[in-house]
Amino acid sequence: MVPDTHSAYSEERQRRRVNPSRTSRERRAPDQAAGYRPRYERPASGSGGVPPRRRRRRRSRRPQYLFVVGICSLILLILSLVLLIHSCVTQNPLVGKWKVDSMTSYIFYEGNSGALVVPRGRYTFTYTLDGDQLSIDFHDENALDSSFTFDKDGDELTLVGGNEGARGTYVLQRVNK
């Protein structure tokens, strides 16, 4: 049997041999193809060549992304404010070096330790603060423990009280912070 070269089927086969990647539907104009609609036509402007489906997907994720970024920013802001307030409230007002006179000074360190510096030596101590009450406990038994009521006004520290042998009012000046 001789193949019919004039049939529509054999013509289509011939075309596919010439360009096998294109079908007859693709060779026709879109309005001529029955039920044919192009999958994607690039818009003239606006979307930058992103297919509509991907554009919708991207738009739908944007509010979620902005919400998450907003929540993280809010948490960071609240955390930094809490840390700032905490550092201001719990900051020890006595930390630094305070001069009693030209030869005597108190040094208060963080961690409630300190030293009394006099010409004859240095006496270390621990101290506790309770409101406006300052209690000093010297490590050396030769120095007497003391309790004071204190008032800090800028770079001036006023101590009222003391031990049995040295009660009085002492005004100390801040040397450094």
VEXNU-126461 format. One record per residue: residue in three letters; x, y, z negated of N, C-alpha, C in turn; residue number from 1. Coordinates in nm, 2 decimals. Last residue first. Layout:
<pts>
{"Ala",{X,Y,Z},{X,Y,Z},{X,Y,Z},NUM}
...
</pts>
This chain:
<pts>
{"Lys",{3.43,5.91,-8.77},{3.31,5.82,-8.77},{3.36,5.68,-8.76},177}
{"Asn",{3.63,6.10,-9.00},{3.60,6.04,-8.87},{3.49,5.95,-8.88},176}
{"Val",{3.58,6.24,-9.24},{3.71,6.26,-9.16},{3.69,6.22,-9.02},175}
{"Arg",{3.33,6.41,-9.42},{3.36,6.30,-9.32},{3.49,6.34,-9.25},174}
{"Gln",{3.37,6.48,-9.76},{3.36,6.53,-9.62},{3.40,6.42,-9.53},173}
{"Leu",{3.18,6.46,-10.06},{3.28,6.41,-9.97},{3.26,6.46,-9.83},172}
{"Val",{3.13,6.56,-10.38},{3.10,6.60,-10.25},{3.21,6.55,-10.16},171}
{"Tyr",{3.00,6.43,-10.68},{3.11,6.43,-10.59},{3.07,6.46,-10.45},170}
{"Thr",{2.91,6.46,-11.01},{2.87,6.48,-10.87},{2.99,6.50,-10.78},169}
{"Gly",{2.95,6.21,-11.26},{2.95,6.34,-11.21},{2.90,6.35,-11.07},168}
{"Arg",{3.15,6.00,-11.48},{3.02,6.04,-11.42},{3.03,6.18,-11.37},167}
{"Ala",{3.37,5.82,-11.56},{3.38,5.93,-11.45},{3.24,5.96,-11.39},166}
{"Gly",{3.33,5.62,-11.74},{3.43,5.72,-11.76},{3.44,5.83,-11.66},165}
{"Glu",{3.11,5.47,-11.64},{3.10,5.53,-11.78},{3.21,5.64,-11.80},164}
{"Asn",{3.08,5.56,-11.29},{3.09,5.47,-11.40},{3.09,5.55,-11.53},163}
{"Gly",{2.82,5.75,-11.11},{2.96,5.69,-11.13},{2.96,5.59,-11.24},162}
{"Gly",{2.65,6.03,-11.00},{2.66,5.92,-11.09},{2.80,5.87,-11.11},161}
{"Val",{2.61,6.12,-10.67},{2.58,6.16,-10.80},{2.58,6.03,-10.89},160}
{"Leu",{2.76,6.23,-10.37},{2.75,6.11,-10.46},{2.72,6.16,-10.60},159}
{"Thr",{2.71,6.35,-10.06},{2.70,6.38,-10.20},{2.67,6.26,-10.28},158}
{"Leu",{2.87,6.41,-9.77},{2.81,6.30,-9.85},{2.82,6.34,-9.99},157}
{"Glu",{2.86,6.57,-9.45},{2.88,6.58,-9.60},{2.80,6.48,-9.67},156}
{"Asp",{2.79,6.58,-9.19},{2.93,6.53,-9.22},{2.96,6.55,-9.37},155}
{"Gly",{2.46,6.54,-9.25},{2.56,6.57,-9.14},{2.69,6.50,-9.18},154}
{"Asp",{2.42,6.46,-9.56},{2.37,6.57,-9.48},{2.47,6.60,-9.37},153}
{"Lys",{2.32,6.21,-9.77},{2.41,6.24,-9.66},{2.34,6.35,-9.58},152}
{"Asp",{2.33,6.12,-10.10},{2.26,6.20,-10.00},{2.35,6.24,-9.89},151}
{"Phe",{2.31,5.86,-10.35},{2.38,5.94,-10.24},{2.28,6.01,-10.16},150}
{"Thr",{2.38,5.76,-10.66},{2.27,5.80,-10.58},{2.34,5.89,-10.47},149}
{"Phe",{2.60,5.49,-10.75},{2.57,5.63,-10.72},{2.44,5.64,-10.65},148}
{"Ser",{2.80,5.30,-10.96},{2.67,5.31,-10.89},{2.65,5.46,-10.87},147}
{"Ser",{3.11,5.11,-10.98},{3.03,5.23,-10.99},{2.90,5.22,-10.92},146}
{"Asp",{3.38,4.93,-11.15},{3.27,4.93,-11.05},{3.18,5.06,-11.08},145}
{"Leu",{3.71,5.04,-11.19},{3.58,5.02,-11.25},{3.47,5.03,-11.14},144}
{"Ala",{4.01,4.87,-11.13},{3.92,4.97,-11.09},{3.78,4.94,-11.14},143}
{"Asn",{4.13,4.64,-11.22},{4.18,4.77,-11.28},{4.09,4.88,-11.24},142}
{"Glu",{4.04,4.43,-11.07},{3.98,4.45,-11.20},{4.03,4.58,-11.27},141}
{"Asp",{3.96,4.46,-10.73},{4.07,4.47,-10.83},{4.00,4.50,-10.97},140}
{"His",{3.73,4.48,-10.59},{3.79,4.35,-10.60},{3.89,4.35,-10.71},139}
{"Phe",{3.44,4.68,-10.70},{3.59,4.67,-10.66},{3.64,4.53,-10.68},138}
{"Asp",{3.15,4.75,-10.58},{3.20,4.65,-10.66},{3.35,4.63,-10.62},137}
{"Ile",{2.91,5.01,-10.58},{3.05,4.97,-10.54},{3.10,4.87,-10.64},136}
{"Ser",{2.60,5.10,-10.46},{2.67,5.02,-10.57},{2.80,4.98,-10.51},135}
{"Leu",{2.38,5.35,-10.40},{2.50,5.29,-10.35},{2.57,5.23,-10.47},134}
{"Gln",{2.05,5.43,-10.31},{2.14,5.39,-10.42},{2.26,5.32,-10.35},133}
{"Asp",{1.85,5.50,-10.14},{1.95,5.60,-10.16},{2.05,5.56,-10.27},132}
{"Gly",{1.81,5.18,-10.04},{1.75,5.31,-10.03},{1.85,5.41,-10.04},131}
{"Asp",{2.07,5.03,-10.13},{1.93,5.00,-10.15},{1.86,5.14,-10.16},130}
{"Leu",{2.38,4.89,-10.03},{2.29,5.01,-10.02},{2.14,4.96,-10.04},129}
{"Thr",{2.68,4.78,-10.17},{2.54,4.75,-10.13},{2.46,4.88,-10.12},128}
{"Tyr",{3.02,4.69,-10.10},{2.92,4.79,-10.15},{2.78,4.74,-10.10},127}
{"Thr",{3.34,4.59,-10.21},{3.22,4.56,-10.13},{3.11,4.65,-10.19},126}
{"Phe",{3.68,4.71,-10.18},{3.56,4.69,-10.25},{3.45,4.64,-10.15},125}
{"Thr",{4.03,4.77,-10.25},{3.92,4.73,-10.17},{3.80,4.70,-10.25},124}
{"Tyr",{4.24,5.03,-10.30},{4.15,4.94,-10.38},{4.04,4.90,-10.29},123}
{"Arg",{4.57,5.12,-10.26},{4.44,5.11,-10.19},{4.37,5.00,-10.27},122}
{"Gly",{4.78,5.37,-10.42},{4.75,5.24,-10.35},{4.61,5.24,-10.29},121}
{"Arg",{4.85,5.61,-10.53},{4.91,5.50,-10.59},{4.88,5.37,-10.52},120}
{"Pro",{4.68,5.80,-10.39},{4.83,5.80,-10.37},{4.90,5.68,-10.42},119}
{"Val",{4.40,5.60,-10.26},{4.46,5.70,-10.36},{4.61,5.70,-10.34},118}
{"Val",{4.12,5.49,-10.11},{4.26,5.51,-10.09},{4.31,5.63,-10.18},117}
{"Leu",{3.90,5.23,-10.13},{3.93,5.36,-10.20},{4.08,5.38,-10.18},116}
{"Ala",{3.72,5.06,-9.88},{3.85,5.08,-9.96},{3.85,5.22,-10.01},115}
{"Gly",{3.48,4.80,-9.79},{3.54,4.93,-9.78},{3.67,4.94,-9.87},114}
{"Ser",{3.19,4.64,-9.66},{3.32,4.64,-9.73},{3.38,4.78,-9.71},113}
{"Asn",{2.95,4.60,-9.50},{2.95,4.63,-9.65},{3.08,4.61,-9.72},112}
{"Gly",{2.96,4.58,-9.24},{2.97,4.45,-9.31},{2.98,4.48,-9.46},111}
{"Glu",{3.17,4.86,-9.15},{3.05,4.77,-9.12},{3.07,4.64,-9.20},110}
{"Tyr",{3.33,5.04,-9.42},{3.33,4.96,-9.29},{3.20,4.90,-9.27},109}
{"Phe",{3.44,5.34,-9.56},{3.33,5.24,-9.55},{3.33,5.17,-9.42},108}
{"Ile",{3.68,5.47,-9.76},{3.66,5.42,-9.62},{3.55,5.32,-9.63},107}
{"Tyr",{3.75,5.76,-9.94},{3.67,5.64,-9.93},{3.66,5.60,-9.78},106}
{"Ser",{4.04,5.93,-10.07},{3.93,5.91,-9.97},{3.87,5.77,-9.98},105}
{"Thr",{4.26,6.17,-10.20},{4.17,6.06,-10.22},{4.06,6.05,-10.12},104}
{"Met",{4.41,6.40,-10.14},{4.48,6.28,-10.16},{4.39,6.15,-10.18},103}
{"Ser",{4.24,6.62,-10.11},{4.35,6.61,-10.02},{4.42,6.47,-10.03},102}
{"Asp",{3.92,6.46,-10.19},{4.02,6.57,-10.19},{4.13,6.54,-10.10},101}
{"Val",{3.75,6.28,-10.05},{3.71,6.34,-10.17},{3.79,6.47,-10.20},100}
{"Lys",{3.65,6.20,-9.72},{3.76,6.26,-9.80},{3.70,6.32,-9.93},99}
{"Trp",{3.56,5.91,-9.56},{3.51,6.02,-9.63},{3.62,6.07,-9.73},98}
{"Lys",{3.53,5.73,-9.26},{3.62,5.77,-9.36},{3.57,5.90,-9.42},97}
{"Gly",{3.26,5.50,-9.20},{3.36,5.60,-9.16},{3.45,5.63,-9.28},96}
{"Val",{2.93,5.45,-9.28},{3.04,5.39,-9.21},{3.13,5.51,-9.16},95}
{"Leu",{2.69,5.54,-9.39},{2.82,5.56,-9.46},{2.94,5.52,-9.39},94}
{"Pro",{2.46,5.46,-9.26},{2.50,5.60,-9.25},{2.64,5.63,-9.32},93}
{"Asn",{2.43,5.19,-9.05},{2.48,5.23,-9.18},{2.52,5.37,-9.18},92}
{"Gln",{2.14,5.14,-8.86},{2.28,5.19,-8.86},{2.31,5.23,-9.00},91}
{"Thr",{1.88,5.06,-8.83},{1.97,4.98,-8.92},{2.11,5.03,-8.92},90}
{"Val",{1.77,5.25,-8.65},{1.72,5.23,-8.79},{1.82,5.16,-8.88},89}
{"Cys",{1.92,5.23,-8.42},{1.91,5.36,-8.49},{1.87,5.34,-8.63},88}
{"Ser",{1.90,4.96,-8.35},{2.03,5.01,-8.38},{2.03,5.15,-8.45},87}
{"His",{1.62,4.95,-8.31},{1.68,4.87,-8.41},{1.82,4.92,-8.45},86}
{"Ile",{1.59,5.12,-8.09},{1.53,5.15,-8.22},{1.59,5.08,-8.33},85}
{"Leu",{1.74,4.96,-7.90},{1.77,5.10,-7.93},{1.72,5.14,-8.07},84}
{"Leu",{1.59,4.72,-7.90},{1.73,4.72,-7.94},{1.78,4.86,-7.98},83}
{"Val",{1.34,4.82,-7.80},{1.35,4.76,-7.93},{1.49,4.76,-7.98},82}
{"Leu",{1.42,4.92,-7.55},{1.37,5.01,-7.65},{1.38,4.95,-7.79},81}
{"Ser",{1.50,4.68,-7.43},{1.60,4.78,-7.45},{1.55,4.88,-7.55},80}
{"Leu",{1.25,4.54,-7.42},{1.36,4.48,-7.49},{1.47,4.59,-7.52},79}
{"Ile",{1.10,4.71,-7.25},{1.06,4.69,-7.39},{1.18,4.64,-7.48},78}
{"Leu",{1.25,4.68,-7.01},{1.23,4.81,-7.08},{1.20,4.80,-7.22},77}
{"Leu",{1.23,4.41,-6.96},{1.36,4.47,-6.98},{1.35,4.60,-7.05},76}
{"Ile",{0.95,4.39,-6.92},{1.01,4.32,-7.03},{1.15,4.38,-7.06},75}
{"Leu",{0.92,4.56,-6.69},{0.86,4.59,-6.82},{0.92,4.52,-6.94},74}
{"Ser",{1.07,4.40,-6.51},{1.11,4.54,-6.54},{1.05,4.59,-6.67},73}
{"Cys",{0.91,4.18,-6.50},{1.05,4.16,-6.54},{1.10,4.30,-6.58},72}
{"Ile",{0.67,4.29,-6.39},{0.67,4.23,-6.52},{0.81,4.22,-6.58},71}
{"Gly",{0.77,4.38,-6.14},{0.71,4.47,-6.23},{0.71,4.42,-6.37},70}
{"Val",{0.84,4.13,-6.02},{0.94,4.24,-6.04},{0.89,4.34,-6.14},69}
{"Val",{0.58,4.02,-6.01},{0.69,3.95,-6.09},{0.80,4.05,-6.12},68}
{"Phe",{0.45,4.20,-5.84},{0.40,4.17,-5.97},{0.51,4.11,-6.06},67}
{"Leu",{0.59,4.18,-5.60},{0.59,4.31,-5.68},{0.54,4.29,-5.82},66}
{"Tyr",{0.53,3.91,-5.54},{0.67,3.95,-5.56},{0.67,4.08,-5.64},65}
{"Gln",{0.26,3.93,-5.50},{0.31,3.84,-5.60},{0.45,3.88,-5.64},64}
{"Pro",{0.24,4.11,-5.28},{0.19,4.15,-5.41},{0.24,4.06,-5.53},63}
{"Arg",{0.39,3.95,-5.08},{0.43,4.08,-5.13},{0.37,4.12,-5.26},62}
{"Arg",{0.25,3.73,-4.98},{0.35,3.71,-5.09},{0.40,3.84,-5.15},61}
{"Ser",{0.09,3.83,-4.78},{0.03,3.77,-4.89},{0.12,3.75,-5.01},60}
{"Arg",{0.28,3.91,-4.59},{0.19,4.01,-4.66},{0.13,3.95,-4.78},59}
{"Arg",{0.37,3.67,-4.51},{0.46,3.76,-4.57},{0.38,3.87,-4.65},58}
{"Arg",{0.14,3.56,-4.39},{0.20,3.49,-4.50},{0.29,3.59,-4.58},57}
{"Arg",{0.10,3.74,-4.18},{0.00,3.73,-4.28},{0.06,3.66,-4.41},56}
{"Arg",{0.34,3.69,-4.03},{0.31,3.82,-4.09},{0.21,3.82,-4.20},55}
{"Arg",{0.30,3.43,-3.96},{0.41,3.46,-4.05},{0.39,3.59,-4.11},54}
{"Arg",{0.08,3.47,-3.78},{0.07,3.38,-3.90},{0.18,3.41,-4.00},53}
{"Pro",{0.19,3.65,-3.58},{0.08,3.69,-3.68},{0.07,3.60,-3.80},52}
{"Pro",{0.55,3.66,-3.56},{0.42,3.60,-3.52},{0.32,3.63,-3.63},51}
{"Val",{0.74,3.95,-3.52},{0.70,3.84,-3.61},{0.57,3.79,-3.57},50}
{"Gly",{0.81,4.17,-3.38},{0.82,4.04,-3.31},{0.80,3.93,-3.41},49}
{"Gly",{0.76,4.40,-3.52},{0.90,4.36,-3.50},{0.91,4.22,-3.44},48}
{"Ser",{0.51,4.51,-3.55},{0.55,4.40,-3.64},{0.69,4.35,-3.62},47}
{"Gly",{0.52,4.75,-3.39},{0.46,4.74,-3.52},{0.51,4.63,-3.60},46}
{"Ser",{0.43,4.69,-3.04},{0.51,4.75,-3.14},{0.45,4.72,-3.28},45}
{"Ala",{0.32,4.50,-2.87},{0.40,4.61,-2.81},{0.49,4.67,-2.92},44}
{"Pro",{0.36,4.15,-2.96},{0.29,4.28,-2.96},{0.38,4.39,-2.91},43}
{"Arg",{0.39,3.85,-2.78},{0.46,3.96,-2.86},{0.39,4.09,-2.85},42}
{"Glu",{0.16,3.60,-2.82},{0.21,3.71,-2.73},{0.27,3.81,-2.81},41}
{"Tyr",{0.13,3.26,-2.86},{0.17,3.39,-2.92},{0.22,3.48,-2.81},40}
{"Arg",{-0.01,3.07,-2.71},{0.01,3.06,-2.86},{0.05,3.19,-2.92},39}
{"Pro",{-0.26,3.16,-2.48},{-0.12,3.16,-2.51},{-0.11,3.15,-2.67},38}
{"Arg",{-0.52,2.94,-2.40},{-0.49,3.07,-2.46},{-0.34,3.06,-2.51},37}
{"Tyr",{-0.74,2.77,-2.18},{-0.60,2.80,-2.22},{-0.58,2.93,-2.28},36}
{"Gly",{-0.98,2.71,-2.08},{-0.96,2.69,-2.22},{-0.81,2.71,-2.27},35}
{"Ala",{-0.84,2.69,-1.77},{-0.97,2.66,-1.85},{-0.93,2.63,-1.99},34}
{"Ala",{-0.66,2.96,-1.65},{-0.66,2.83,-1.71},{-0.78,2.81,-1.79},33}
{"Gln",{-0.68,3.22,-1.57},{-0.73,3.11,-1.47},{-0.73,2.98,-1.54},32}
{"Asp",{-0.57,3.38,-1.76},{-0.72,3.39,-1.74},{-0.77,3.28,-1.64},31}
{"Pro",{-0.30,3.30,-1.74},{-0.38,3.27,-1.86},{-0.53,3.28,-1.84},30}
{"Ala",{-0.21,3.15,-1.43},{-0.23,3.27,-1.51},{-0.32,3.24,-1.63},29}
{"Arg",{-0.03,2.84,-1.41},{-0.15,2.93,-1.38},{-0.15,3.05,-1.47},28}
{"Arg",{0.17,2.71,-1.52},{0.20,2.78,-1.40},{0.08,2.87,-1.36},27}
{"Glu",{0.07,2.59,-1.75},{0.16,2.70,-1.77},{0.18,2.78,-1.64},26}
{"Arg",{-0.08,2.39,-1.63},{-0.15,2.49,-1.70},{-0.06,2.61,-1.73},25}
{"Ser",{0.11,2.23,-1.52},{0.03,2.30,-1.42},{-0.05,2.41,-1.50},24}
{"Thr",{0.41,2.27,-1.70},{0.29,2.20,-1.66},{0.21,2.28,-1.57},23}
{"Arg",{0.76,2.26,-1.70},{0.64,2.34,-1.69},{0.53,2.25,-1.65},22}
{"Ser",{0.98,2.09,-1.70},{0.94,2.15,-1.83},{0.81,2.23,-1.82},21}
{"Pro",{1.04,2.01,-1.44},{0.97,1.92,-1.53},{0.92,1.98,-1.66},20}
{"Asn",{1.04,2.12,-1.15},{1.06,2.19,-1.28},{0.98,2.11,-1.38},19}
{"Val",{1.03,1.91,-0.96},{1.11,2.03,-0.93},{1.14,2.10,-1.06},18}
{"Arg",{0.87,1.72,-1.07},{1.01,1.68,-1.04},{1.09,1.81,-1.01},17}
{"Arg",{0.63,1.86,-1.09},{0.71,1.83,-1.21},{0.85,1.79,-1.19},16}
{"Arg",{0.56,1.87,-0.82},{0.59,1.99,-0.89},{0.67,1.96,-1.02},15}
{"Gln",{0.50,1.60,-0.78},{0.61,1.66,-0.70},{0.65,1.79,-0.77},14}
{"Arg",{0.29,1.56,-0.95},{0.41,1.49,-0.97},{0.53,1.55,-0.90},13}
{"Glu",{0.10,1.72,-0.81},{0.14,1.75,-0.95},{0.27,1.68,-0.98},12}
{"Glu",{0.07,1.57,-0.58},{0.13,1.71,-0.57},{0.18,1.75,-0.71},11}
{"Ser",{-0.04,1.34,-0.68},{0.09,1.33,-0.62},{0.15,1.47,-0.61},10}
{"Tyr",{-0.30,1.44,-0.75},{-0.21,1.38,-0.85},{-0.07,1.37,-0.80},9}
{"Ala",{-0.42,1.53,-0.52},{-0.38,1.63,-0.62},{-0.28,1.57,-0.72},8}
{"Ser",{-0.29,1.37,-0.22},{-0.38,1.38,-0.34},{-0.33,1.48,-0.44},7}
{"His",{-0.12,1.32,-0.02},{-0.20,1.44,-0.01},{-0.30,1.46,-0.13},6}
{"Thr",{0.00,1.09,-0.03},{0.08,1.20,-0.06},{0.00,1.33,-0.06},5}
{"Asp",{-0.07,0.78,-0.14},{-0.14,0.90,-0.08},{-0.06,1.02,-0.12},4}
{"Pro",{0.15,0.51,-0.07},{0.09,0.62,-0.16},{0.04,0.73,-0.08},3}
{"Val",{0.05,0.22,0.08},{0.12,0.34,0.10},{0.06,0.45,0.01},2}
{"Met",{0.08,-0.12,0.00},{0.00,0.00,0.00},{0.09,0.12,0.00},1}
</pts>
